[in-house]
Amino acid sequence: MQFMQCIYAVDETDKRRLRFLYHQSAIDTRYSVIPDYSRPMPEWKFYPHAENLEPFPTLEQRMVWYQKYAAPLSVNAIRDCLDGRLRKEEITHLITVSCTGMSAPGLDLHVLELMDLPKTTWRSSINFMGCYAAIHALKLADAICHSDVQAKVLIVCTELCTLHFQREPTIDNIASSLLFADGSAAAVITSDQYAAKGLHLDGFYSEVIPKGKKDMAWELSSTGFQMTLSSYIPDLIEEDFDTLTSRALQQYGFARKHITQWCIHPGGKKILESIHKVVGLHNGELQASYDILRNYGNMSSCTLLFVLKKMTHTLLHGHGGREHIFGAAFGPGLTMETFIASV
């Protein structure tokens, strides 16, 4: 907050407004590969030592930092995921997910090299799809496992959102600076015959809401990636999420009463409040989403896997019966992507 006040606030009134927004965000802590956000100006490593941030970092400079930090962070997440569950030599497929950095050779090859995976590993990269991309990756991995029962698919989502800070005090820039953070999460998907104790993916369903196309966007510029984040997004989700949920459940033969857990991408406090209202939840069903938002902020694609991990840990240890999870995430388009899983 102090960094943002230094850049965005021209007087005490602006500082008070920013402080109010931060205190209303439902976020306590976030993480970044850039140390500058929590250090005094003389200790900045990424930004110039000037309040106007001149010369402002270029896209090329931001991608240098992405190349430096994204792959090692991904490998840490992968090792945490595989620990005691699967040997890296067993991995047959690798899917990398990111919307905050791109290059060729890309993140997939960097991870392959750092993990010393076989050079024959099947690879795919999901780029620039935003916060719902983890579900898209799960969908792709699920299809691979249905077509090849020997497949063991590794997914890693890595986002360095804070690399793309923009200094102009627009509503979009302030909202992005308030919400987004860096993180990485990994998951392994296998066919049922290899499944250890874990979740079973039952199905996927997605829809695009064209009327929200201009309300959420992510575009490249010479000074980094720029976010459009309309305040109408929670209203759009509230307006359409209930019917989307009904169509998703109908496709796979589920009724609303069968859903015992809700894994919702915490895009922001107002989005979670909209989902809570429209679905009619009342017993803390979104607590895992609120907890991840509070402790990590919005890490784009990897955030949903953080929520899912927190929920799964509880469900796999001492739950009393069959549980059905409905998951959803939202991104540019406006795209609503969902999944149903059971344990």
C-alpha positions in Angstrom: 0.0 0.0 0.0 2.8 2.4 0.8 4.4 1.8 -2.6 1.0 2.5 -4.3 0.5 5.7 -2.2 3.9 6.9 -3.3 3.1 6.5 -7.0 -0.7 7.1 -7.2 -1.4 9.6 -4.4 -0.7 13.3 -4.9 -2.1 14.5 -1.5 -3.4 13.2 1.8 -6.9 12.8 0.4 -5.7 10.3 -2.2 -3.7 8.5 0.4 -6.8 8.1 2.6 -8.8 6.8 -0.4 -6.2 4.2 -1.3 -6.0 3.1 2.4 -9.7 2.7 2.4 -9.7 0.6 -0.8 -6.9 -1.6 0.6 -8.7 -2.1 3.9 -11.9 -3.1 2.0 -10.2 -5.6 -0.3 -10.3 -8.6 2.1 -6.6 -9.2 1.3 -4.1 -9.2 4.1 -0.9 -10.4 2.3 0.3 -10.9 -1.3 3.6 -12.1 -2.8 5.8 -10.7 -5.6 9.1 -11.5 -7.2 9.8 -7.8 -7.1 11.1 -6.8 -3.7 10.5 -3.0 -4.3 6.9 -3.1 -3.2 7.8 -3.6 0.4 11.1 -1.8 0.6 12.2 1.9 0.7 13.2 3.6 -2.5 17.0 3.3 -2.0 16.6 -0.5 -1.9 14.5 -0.9 -5.1 15.9 -3.5 -7.5 13.4 -3.3 -10.4 12.1 0.3 -10.6 14.3 3.4 -10.9 14.9 5.3 -7.7 12.5 8.1 -8.5 8.8 8.7 -7.6 7.9 9.1 -11.3 9.6 5.7 -12.0 11.5 7.2 -14.9 12.8 5.6 -17.1 9.7 3.4 -16.7 10.5 -0.4 -17.2 9.8 -1.6 -20.7 8.2 -4.8 -21.7 11.6 -6.3 -22.5 12.8 -5.6 -18.9 9.7 -7.2 -17.4 10.2 -10.3 -19.6 13.8 -10.6 -18.4 12.5 -10.9 -14.8 9.9 -13.3 -16.0 12.5 -15.5 -17.5 14.6 -15.3 -14.3 11.8 -16.2 -11.8 9.0 -18.1 -13.5 10.7 -21.4 -14.2 12.4 -21.8 -10.7 9.1 -20.9 -9.0 7.3 -23.5 -11.2 9.8 -26.1 -10.3 9.3 -25.4 -6.6 5.5 -25.9 -7.0 6.1 -29.1 -9.0 8.4 -30.6 -6.4 5.9 -29.8 -3.7 3.1 -31.5 -5.8 5.1 -34.7 -6.6 6.7 -35.1 -3.2 6.1 -38.7 -2.1 3.3 -39.2 -4.7 5.0 -39.6 -8.1 8.6 -39.8 -9.4 9.4 -37.2 -12.1 10.5 -40.0 -14.4 6.9 -41.2 -14.5 5.6 -37.9 -16.0 4.5 -38.3 -19.7 2.9 -35.0 -20.4 3.6 -31.4 -19.3 1.1 -28.5 -19.6 2.3 -25.0 -18.6 -0.1 -22.2 -18.0 0.7 -18.5 -17.9 -0.7 -15.2 -19.0 2.0 -12.9 -17.5 5.0 -13.8 -19.7 5.7 -15.4 -23.1 8.8 -16.4 -25.0 10.2 -19.1 -27.3 11.8 -21.3 -25.9 9.0 -20.9 -23.4 8.2 -21.9 -19.8 7.6 -25.5 -20.8 11.1 -26.0 -22.1 12.6 -24.1 -19.1 10.8 -26.4 -16.7 11.7 -29.5 -18.7 15.4 -28.5 -18.4 15.4 -27.6 -14.7 13.5 -30.8 -13.8 15.7 -32.9 -16.1 12.5 -34.5 -17.6 12.8 -36.8 -20.6 13.3 -34.9 -23.9 10.4 -37.0 -25.3 7.9 -35.5 -22.8 4.7 -34.4 -24.6 4.4 -30.6 -24.0 1.7 -28.0 -24.4 1.4 -24.3 -23.3 -1.8 -22.5 -22.4 -1.0 -18.8 -22.7 -2.9 -15.6 -22.2 -6.2 -17.1 -21.1 -6.3 -15.4 -17.7 -7.8 -16.6 -14.4 -9.9 -19.5 -15.8 -6.9 -21.2 -17.5 -6.3 -23.7 -14.8 -9.7 -25.3 -15.6 -8.8 -25.3 -19.3 -5.6 -27.1 -18.4 -7.5 -29.7 -16.3 -9.9 -30.2 -19.2 -7.0 -30.8 -21.6 -5.3 -33.2 -19.1 -8.5 -35.1 -18.6 -8.9 -35.6 -22.3 -5.3 -36.8 -22.6 -5.9 -39.4 -19.8 -9.1 -40.6 -21.5 -7.3 -41.2 -24.8 -4.1 -42.7 -23.2 -4.6 -44.6 -20.0 -0.8 -44.7 -19.4 -0.6 -40.9 -19.3 0.5 -39.0 -16.2 -0.1 -35.3 -17.0 1.7 -32.6 -15.0 0.1 -29.2 -15.0 1.9 -26.1 -13.6 0.3 -22.6 -13.5 2.7 -19.8 -12.9 1.8 -16.1 -12.9 4.0 -13.1 -12.1 1.2 -10.5 -12.2 3.1 -7.8 -10.3 5.6 -7.5 -13.1 3.0 -5.5 -15.0 2.4 -2.6 -12.6 1.3 0.5 -14.5 1.9 4.0 -13.0 -1.1 6.0 -14.5 -3.7 6.3 -11.7 -6.6 4.9 -13.7 -9.4 2.9 -12.1 -8.2 -0.2 -13.9 -4.6 0.2 -12.9 -5.4 0.9 -9.2 -7.8 -2.1 -9.1 -5.1 -4.4 -10.7 -2.4 -3.1 -8.3 -4.8 -3.8 -5.4 -5.8 -7.3 -6.3 -3.1 -9.2 -8.2 -0.1 -11.1 -6.9 2.5 -13.7 -8.0 2.3 -17.5 -7.4 2.6 -21.0 -8.9 0.6 -24.2 -8.4 1.0 -27.7 -9.9 -1.3 -30.7 -10.2 -1.0 -34.3 -11.6 -3.8 -35.9 -13.6 -3.9 -39.6 -14.3 -6.4 -42.2 -15.5 -8.5 -43.9 -12.9 -6.4 -47.0 -12.8 -3.4 -45.1 -11.5 -5.3 -42.7 -9.2 -4.0 -42.4 -5.6 -6.1 -40.7 -3.0 -7.4 -37.7 -4.7 -10.2 -36.0 -6.7 -12.1 -37.6 -9.6 -12.9 -35.2 -12.4 -16.5 -35.7 -13.5 -16.9 -33.1 -16.2 -16.4 -29.6 -17.5 -18.7 -26.9 -18.9 -18.0 -23.4 -20.1 -19.8 -20.4 -21.6 -18.8 -17.1 -23.1 -20.8 -14.0 -22.2 -20.2 -11.6 -25.1 -21.8 -8.6 -23.4 -18.9 -8.7 -20.9 -16.2 -8.7 -23.6 -15.0 -5.1 -22.9 -15.2 -5.4 -19.1 -12.3 -7.7 -18.7 -9.3 -7.6 -21.0 -5.5 -8.2 -20.9 -3.4 -6.6 -23.6 0.3 -6.2 -24.4 1.9 -2.8 -24.5 5.4 -1.4 -24.7 5.4 -1.0 -20.9 4.0 -4.4 -19.9 0.6 -6.1 -20.0 -2.3 -3.8 -19.3 -5.5 -4.9 -17.6 -9.1 -3.7 -18.2 -11.1 -4.6 -15.1 -14.6 -3.1 -15.0 -16.5 -2.7 -11.8 -19.4 -4.3 -13.6 -17.8 -7.7 -13.6 -19.4 -8.8 -10.3 -22.8 -7.7 -11.6 -22.4 -9.7 -14.8 -21.4 -12.8 -12.9 -24.3 -12.3 -10.5 -26.7 -12.0 -13.5 -25.5 -15.1 -15.3 -23.9 -17.5 -12.8 -27.0 -19.2 -11.6 -28.2 -20.2 -15.1 -24.7 -21.2 -16.0 -24.5 -23.5 -12.9 -27.9 -25.0 -13.8 -26.8 -25.8 -17.4 -23.5 -27.3 -16.2 -25.2 -29.5 -13.6 -27.8 -30.6 -16.1 -25.2 -31.6 -18.7 -23.7 -34.2 -16.2 -26.9 -35.3 -14.5 -26.3 -33.5 -11.2 -28.9 -31.6 -9.2 -28.0 -28.5 -7.1 -28.6 -30.5 -3.9 -25.8 -33.0 -4.9 -23.1 -30.2 -4.7 -21.6 -30.2 -1.2 -18.5 -28.0 -1.9 -17.9 -24.9 -4.0 -14.5 -24.1 -5.4 -14.7 -20.6 -6.7 -11.9 -18.5 -8.1 -11.5 -15.5 -5.7 -11.2 -12.8 -8.4 -12.1 -10.3 -5.7 -14.2 -9.8 -2.6 -17.2 -8.5 -4.7 -17.1 -11.5 -7.0 -17.3 -13.9 -4.1 -20.1 -11.9 -2.5 -22.0 -12.1 -5.9 -21.6 -15.8 -6.0 -22.6 -16.2 -2.4 -25.8 -14.2 -3.1 -26.9 -15.8 -6.3 -26.3 -19.4 -5.3 -27.9 -18.9 -2.0 -25.0 -20.1 0.2 -25.1 -19.5 3.9 -22.9 -22.0 5.8 -19.4 -20.8 4.9 -19.2 -22.8 1.7 -16.8 -20.2 0.1 -14.5 -20.0 3.1 -11.6 -21.7 1.2 -11.9 -19.0 -1.5 -12.0 -16.2 1.0 -8.9 -17.7 2.9 -6.8 -17.8 -0.3 -7.9 -14.3 -1.3 -6.9 -13.0 2.2 -3.5 -14.8 2.3 -2.4 -14.5 -1.3 -4.6 -12.2 -3.3 -5.6 -12.9 -6.9 -2.8 -14.9 -8.6 -4.7 -15.3 -11.9 -4.7 -18.9 -13.2 -3.0 -20.6 -10.2 -5.4 -19.2 -7.6 -8.1 -21.8 -8.2 -5.6 -24.6 -7.6 -4.7 -23.0 -4.3 -8.3 -23.1 -3.3 -8.7 -26.7 -4.5 -5.7 -27.8 -2.6 -7.0 -26.2 0.6 -10.4 -27.9 0.1 -8.9 -31.3 -0.9 -6.7 -31.5 2.2 -9.8 -31.2 4.4 -12.0 -33.5 2.2 -9.4 -36.3 2.1 -8.8 -36.4 5.8 -11.8 -37.5 7.8 -14.8 -36.6 5.6 -17.8 -38.7 6.3 -19.1 -39.5 2.8 -19.3 -38.8 -0.9 -18.5 -35.1 -1.7 -19.2 -33.3 -5.0 -17.3 -30.1 -5.8 -18.5 -27.5 -8.2 -15.6 -25.3 -9.4 -15.7 -22.1 -11.4 -13.4 -19.3 -12.6 -13.8 -16.3 -14.8 -11.7 -14.5 -17.3 -11.5 -12.4 -20.5 -14.4 -12.9 -22.9 -16.2 -12.7 -20.4 -15.5 -16.5 -20.0 -17.0 -18.6 -17.3 -15.3 -22.0 -17.0 -16.5 -24.7 -14.6 -15.8 -28.2 -13.5 -17.4 -30.9 -11.4 -15.2 -33.2 -9.2 -15.9 -35.8 -6.5 -14.1 -37.5 -3.7 
